Amino acid sequence: MNIIETAIPGPLIIEPKVFGDERGFFMESWNADRFREAGLDLNFVQDNHSRSARGVLRGLHFQNPNPQGKLVRVVAGRVWDVAVDIRKSSPHFGKWVGVELSAANKRMFWVPPGFAHGFVSLEDGTDFLYKCTALYEPAAEHSLMWNDPSVGIEWPLEGIEPQLSKKDLEGKSLDQIEAFA
């Protein structure tokens, strides 16, 4: 597997080894020993799967307390996936990184605790998988406003009208969220 660092320390792009031929492909999406050898000693406790139509924008979500680390990937379709550093003590507080994840490129994205996470679906029928390091706690979940001008995420929305849940439409700005220390 190939691990690519991003402009912000913490989030990582992971390219698994893919073995393919005319019959299809095989890849290992999770192996605790291999990830540990790569410096990612992770304990996942919950898996999630979402399906989204083109233009669905989910996020930017985080839990505080009980933050979740997320290893995410797409198995059908494609997304623009984003992580925002919301650790007040970080020199990168309020900065974001994004990556296209797709069934075709088979990339994974590690979003560590202390980051808000979200994505926009770029194709109908996009299936998005999450491996989480903490259980979902509805009372601890928060949303950072997806279009907060102080964060300035460059979403690839040409020709797309984002579709958000009521919860995400009520996301708070960076200066209003319950950020991490």
N, C-alpha and C positions, 0 to 999 in steps of 0.2 A: 504494500500500500504506500501511496505517496501522500505526505502531509504537507500542506501549503499554508504558511503563516499569512495572516491578513495584516492590514495597516494598523489594526488595534491588537495588542497582545491579548490572547485568550481565545477568541473565535478562530477556528481552523477549518480549512477546506480539506476534505479527505477524499482521495481518489483510490478506490479499491482496485486490486488486480482483477481484471476481467478476462476470462478465458472463453473464447467464442469460436464457432465455426458455422457452417451452413445450417446446422440444426438449431442454433440459438446460442446461449451463453450461460456461464456459471460464474458467480462471484460470491465471496464471503463478505457479508455486510457487517457482521459483528463476531469478533473472537476476542475474549477477555485477555488471553495471553498476548496476542499480537498488539492489541491496543495498549496494554500495560508496558510492553517493550518499547512502544513509541511515546511513552510518557503520559498516557491517558489511563490512569487506574480508576475506572468508573464502575459504579454499582447501580445498575438500572433496576427500577422497581415498578415501572409502568410503561406500557406501549400504547400509543394512540394512532388512529388512522382517520384522516379526513378526506372527503371528496369535495371538490369545488368546481364550479363553472368558471368560465373565463371572466375575469374582472372581479371575482370575489377577493376581498382584501381582509385578511385575518390578522388582528394585532393592533398595536404592538403590546404583547402580553408579558407579564411577569408576576411572580408570587413573592410577597414580602409580608410576613416572615415565610420561612420554609421555601427558599428559592429553588428552582428547578434548573438543572443543566439538561440540555436537549441535544441529542444526536438525531438530525433530521435528514430525510431523503425523499425523493419522488420516484414512484414506480410506474406512473402513467401520467403523461402530460409534462408540463413544466411550470416553474414558478420563478419569481424574483424574491429571494429570501434575504431578510435583513436582521442584523443584531445591533442594538444600541447600548453603549456602555452607560449604565445608570448607577455607577459607584462614585459617590461624591469625592472620595479620596483619590480617585484615578485621575492621572493627567489627561486621560481621554474621555472624561465625563461629557456626555452629550454627543459624542462622535458615533458614527455608524459605519458599518461595512455591509456590503451586499454581494450576493453571488447568485448566478442562475443555476438552479438545480433542475434536472430533467431526467426522464426515463432514458433518454439517449445518452447523456453524458455520465450518468450513474454516480455523480459526485454526492458526497455527504457533507454536512456542515455541522460542526460542533459549536453550540452556543452555550457557554458556561454560565453558572449562576452569577447573578449581578448584571445581567443583560436583559433588556426587553427584546422580544422576538416577534416577528411577523412576516407575512408573505402576501404577495398578490399572485393569483393564478393567471397564467398567460394562455391557457388552453382549456376548453371544456373537458370535463371528465378527468381532472387532475387528481391523482391519489397521492397523498402526502403522509409519510410515516414519521412518528416521533418516538424515540426512546428517551425516557425521563428518569432523572436521578432522584426525584422526590415525588411523592403522591400529589395528585391534584387536590387542592383545598380551595373550594369556591370562595370562602370568606377571606382568603389571603390573596386572591387574584386581583390584579390591577391592570389598567390599560393606559399606556402612553399614547397620546394623540398621534395618529399615523402621519399627519401632515403638519406637525408642529414646526413653524418656521425657524425656531431656534435650533432645531436638529437638522432640518434641511435635507431630508432623504430624497434622493433622485429616483423616484419610482418610474419604471418604464410604462407609462400609461397612455401612450399615443394610441388614439382610437378606442380607449377603454374608459368606461365610466365605472369607477370603483363601487362595489357593492359591499356595504359594511353591516354588521349586526348592530342592534340598538346599543349594546354594551360598548362596542368599539366607536360608535358615533359620539359617545359620551366620554371618550378618552380625555385624560388631563394633559396639560402642557408639562414640559420638563421641570419647570419651576414649581409645579403643583403636586407632582407625584411623591409617593413615599419611597424615595431613592434609598439605596444602600449606603452605609457609612464609608 
